[in-house]
Amino acid sequence: MTPIEIKIPSPGESITHVELTRWLVADGSVVRKNSEIAELESEKATLMLVADESGRITFMAAEGEMLEVGSVACVIDPSVKPEETEEAVETENAVESEATERAPLKPGKGHVEVEQDAAVIGAGEGYGQVKFTPLAARVMEENDLSVEDVIRGLRRLRREDVEAVMAAAGNTATSGLRQPASRESRSERLSSLRRKLSERLVSVKNETAMLTTFNEVDMKPVMDLRKRYQQQFTEKHGIKLGMMSFFLKACAIALQEYPTVNAMMEGENLVSYDYADISVAVSAPKGLMVPVIRNVESLTLAEIEKAIAVVAEKARGGKLSIPEMTGGTFTVTNGGVFGSMMSTPIINPPQSAILGMHNILERPVAVEGQVVIRPMMYVALSYDHRVIDGKDSVGFLVRVKRLLEKPLDMLFGGSGSEKALLDL
């Protein structure tokens, strides 16, 4: 049978090269059709290389190599078929996803207990509890290997390893030991995604007239609403009610009232949008990702929460596609999850503005002449002063603040509930 060439797919328009960050299989191994065999990274996203056919794989490129779109990454010989049947593969996948079954090793080699989230080996004397995956347990069983066989020869245990285990076990014997000083350093090549992100951040600072305005929001109304209806919301919609959906909804309403905040420069033209496609900054292992939630102005809070959960999971798994990260008109980022009290977020080009959320702290504030303790959050709006005037930027942020402090107003298209009742 003729060998099949696996070529580099196009991640999107204007992208001509990608980096082969790592192979997920060994050179010369037998792979299955539609299985993921390599991880690719472009300047915009991470994508997977998939085997078009089952067979023995031969690498034509090395890890870390920049490859042109359409070039050959590897060759698969379809004449060499996997030994296992499809039923065996389905069984293996079921074991991986349902990590609840128990798979004992060969007699005399210890026993295996596969538990949820991780597997644990009762490794016999001297090893205690060792975590491993269900697939690793299966390979060990098939090859009649014990934990001792696998661990032996991997590397020498150091003093720091022993002290770390003792400290984790609550052993006070190490309380008087000093952590040994280290002079080690590492040098790693930046990924394509990180290099492109660096270029974009620098270009924003150099090519825009960026300015930031601040305000603070009393989060008690939103927090009370979430506390009062969290259980009912979860039971009906199958997802928890978070803070982000309130902010996205409030921003969508405010963007329609202040269209310049939702506009962007295109050459000598100013492009405005009637819809709010809001990018949500997500911290992923490969770097910052900004997937887009489309038409937020027409979504309910439950729909927004579900959309955020989907794109956030894809971002953390490196599964976001280029279309899912392009076309946003405005961005919201939440540094509060990391404990940030205040910051000046950087605009996500070619957009003209970004809203920064921060952590919620109880602070004394004046309410109707009385000093009370309220959960307060600082919010920041960074904007391109070439597009957005100070009046609009401040007005937008104040509008978001008022919607969050009176969340029921979001039901009436942004107008006050009393005015909507009176048709004013």
C-alpha positions, 0 to 999 in steps of 0.5 A: 500500500502507498504511504500516506503523507500527513501535511500541516493544515492551515490554521487560518488566513494569513498564517503561513507557518506553524511550530511543531511543539511536540509529538504525541506518539513515538517515531515508528509506532503504530497509530490509529486513524483519527488519533491525535499525533502531534501538537502544532502552535501558530501565532494565534492558536494551538491545534492538533495534527490528526492521523488520516489513516491507521499504520506505522508512523515515520517522522519527517520533522522534529519538535520545535521546527517551524513548518510551512502550511502544506508541508509534510510532517510525517508519513504513515504506512497503512500496510502495518495495522494495529494489533488491537481490535476496535473493540479493545480501543473502545474499552481502553477509552472507556477505562480512561474516561471512567477511571473508576474500575480496578485493574489488578497487576500480575500476582506478586507484582503488587496491586492497582487501584484506579480511582477518580481523577488519578490511579493509585498503586499499592506499590509494596514495601518502600514505595507507599502510594504512587499515582498513575493513569489507568492506561499506564496500569494496563501497560504495566499489567500487559508487560508484567511490570511492578512499580519497582520495575518502573521507578527503578533507574528513572533517576536518583532521589535527592535530599530535597525529594525526601524532605518534600515528602516528609513535609507533605506528610506533616513530619515535624522532623524537617521543621528545623532544616533549611532549604538548600540554596540553588543557583540553577537557571533555565533557558527555553525558547518562547513559543510562537503564541507567546512571541506573537502575544509579546509583539501585539502587546508592544504594538498596542503601547506604541501605536495607540493613545491608551488611557485608563479610567477607574471606578468602583462597584458595590457588588452586594446586590449581585452577590445577594442575587446569586446567593438567593437563587444559586441553587434554583439556577443550577438545578434549572440550567445545569451550571452555576451563576458566576460574576462574569455573566453579569459583567458581560451583560452590563457591558453589552447594554452599555456598548449599545448606549456608547457605540464609540466604545464598541468601535475600532479604527480601520485605516482612516475609517471608524467601524462601528457595530450594532452587536456586542461580540465580547472577548473574554480573557482566559489564562491557559497553559500556553498563554493568554487566550481571548475567545469570543462570546457572540451577540451577548446583547441578545443572550440571557445570563444562563446562556452567557454562563454556558458559552463562557464555560465552553470556550474556557474549557477549550482554551485550557485544553488548547482546542480553540479554533481561529474563528472562536478567537477573532472578530471580538468588538470589546474585551473583558478580563478578570484579574481578580481571580488572581488577587489583583486589586487594581490594574490597567489592562492593555487593549486587545487590538484592533479593538478600542477598549477593554474592561478590567475586573478585580478582586472583591474586598470588604471596605467601609463606604458611605451609604446615605450618610452612614458608614457601612461595610460593603463588598467593593470592586475596582473596575478599570476601562482602558481605551484608545483616546483616538477613538473614544473621548473621555466623556464616553469612556467615563459614561460607559464605565458609570453605566456598567457600575449602575447596572451592576448595582441595580442588576434588575435594570438589565431586564428592561433593556438598560432602563430603570425598572421604575421608568419601564413600568411607567413607560418613561 
